[in-house]
């Protein structure tokens, strides 16, 4: 480590991206200091992983502890609209890779990953917030505040921002830009779901339900082990206004509007107050500079509909660690070419599917009465499994054109008077 530095790398945030990046860099011989504003365990939304995540957990040496934790297995995604179902089994995807993953309570999951990063040699300081940053040609100086409110300064050769929705560097460096998506909000909670064993509900799947009237409003139901589940609904903020200010009452009322969810959750115990989150979609003007890089949600967050958040976060951690290791060893790197552009290609694949979900094209495709060919379903399944960087998949190489071409086949017949 260069003299005068507190660490080779400072990572802002000890969530999945921060923990994985820290572990990967420690494995390569670098001294890593992680600054986390909160104290773990702490609540976080985003509990449904994608199979692609397993590759990065394995790379970071964390997969064994995750497997041993007893999280709910996730084998696929099930979509429901008006009692019509369309399911995707991740074991039948086009891409080579993991065919299943887990649905996790993030408080415990994040704590496990952070503890494993510490065990591997990363230092994590909880209760530390970053208030300012200055970059020079050789290092970065961070002005921080510790858990006792005391100011402190820390110097490192490079900064990775894995602060998630906190988006520390985008705020401090004025990198935030409009996401391009309409403003959306979500109501969500955890419940004792009370779903009876004979209901036909498969706990190995996430259930995505389209509102029976409003096709741009949708619900998630993510079962956990132990009989609990994550439950939420996403809509534009104005949609929630008639339901009042009580988040829990509004969410319960919205559940009753879908007959399938109303039946499944008839015996649910609502033991956790619902929360509201809005304005979560974000973009930035740049993902990296000479002395910093943004990981996961700190750089770009699309939408929760396809559970892509943690996958993008872990992918970015893996890619950034590889590029940064080369830089710290004295190699010449181009963060735009080596990191930002290849990461963005997968993000743009997810973005094409999110756009198609909300404008209705993807819903028309998956709920179409004449199912797509097996090859096409496997290609789509790979995207839903997180393999959005697999260039051998035509729906990765040309997602916008492929989706639109398929929709032309699946689009509803126009109604004539």
Order of alpha helices (4+ residues) and beta strands (2+ residues): beta-alpha-beta-alpha-alpha-beta-beta-beta-beta-alpha-beta-beta-beta-beta-alpha-beta-beta-beta-beta-beta-alpha-alpha-alpha-beta-beta-beta-alpha-alpha-alpha-alpha-alpha-alpha
